[in-house]
Amino acid sequence: MQPILGRPHPLQRIALALATSVVLHPSMAAAQAWPEAGHGQSVVQEALPASNASQVRLSEHLRQRGFVFYGAWWCPACRQQKRLFGEEAARRLPYQECEQRDGDRQRCDAVAIRAYPTWIHGRERREGVLSLEELRVWSGWQEPRSEEHTSE
């Protein structure tokens, strides 16, 4: 999947948030409203699937190794990246929001983020949605042997 290039003008972000806001009906059990989406807007997004133990361990490994995942609250590719990890592991990702507050933008500008999602580790960066396998290889992750046999 291609990264989303550039950042929208603040009015475009508001228009996007308004265009994607809907009134929740009780039958929408798989959807969640994210009031922290930015600028007081509420964006409805589909709930993430559950994480498995391997996804959680990979998320923790990436955090411990100093990887950072830069994204934006409105970014569908960023949401897809989180979906690959599942809900619990996504909460543990070393995620840096770039569009919610001015301080967020400054931190992302300081490392020249120009597309979402962007992963940075040391001096190396990768743009776009990365598969879990790509992240495992890049980070040098090895699933513990005892876990490999019990998960099959």
Helices and strands as residue ranges (DSSP letters): E 4-5, H 10-20, E 31-38, E 41-46, H 53-65, E 68-71, H 76-85, H 87-92, E 95-97, H 102-110, E 115-116, E 118-121, E 124-127, H 132-139, H 145-150
